[in-house]
Amino acid sequence: MDGSAQASERARHAPGSGHRGRLFDEFQLGQVIVSQGRTVTETDVVAFAGLSGDFNPLHTDEEFARSSSFRRRIAHGLLVQSIASGLANQTGVFEGTIVAVKAMSIDYRAPVYVGDTIRIELEVAELDPDPSPRRGWVRLESSVRKQDGELVIAGSWLTVMHRKRPAGRRTRPLDS
């Protein structure tokens, strides 16, 4: 997908665009969804340490981190993954159409520092019409990259997505 097609895709699924997320039947193998970027801030790292209780000095102690192989403090890996998950949601692709994330694998490849900007790319790797006629499984290969394109997290998401209703099928009124 070229840059203009990616921008069009983002606009189509932007929050507030009036377009609901993508149903199982609308995904195509090889399709790539690219998020906007977001900068990881000092506030993010401090707030995540407090929320998670993870005060590892690699994240919270500049002097300690300076003597590590990273040479400065790094963002928590789960913080980076959480931000990436939010960025994926902000594409609008899952808006009103995702049932659940059934499984997620995460492989940390490189550190993220305060001030780095990340984005997520999700590539449709597998489509399975099970578990039911109303839902399908979409396996997405995920790549979280920094502003220079460096891969920081590689992974896979197994999502359960709503499917289109079969033609001619009536739905029950809400107040019955």
C-alpha angles and dihedrals in degrees: 000000000000125000096265092048090050091050090049090049091050092049092048091055100033116134110265093022090116091238117120121223125277120284121220090258091056097059119096129199111260094019112143126211115196124193131212117262126261129193118230108230137200087247090056092054095045093045092048091050089053094044096046099033088232103139095160105161090235084073103031111028117067094189093051093045091050089064092049127088088260092060091212140034117296130208116252111267091229090050090056091047090048092051090047090051089052091049090052090051091049090061086074093228092120097039107134093338107078117092098183148326100246098185139359131190121199126194113183111215107168139005125264118215131199106278096032116126117219136191133181129229119197119194120194103238103166139013122198120178091208145117090060144334088265097051141037136191121243118190112203125192107218129208121183111197136184125231091273092052095256112152110238101167129022120185151128133251123201107202132183111219134188116251131218114274113252113259115266094021113133124215125219116253113255095240099049 
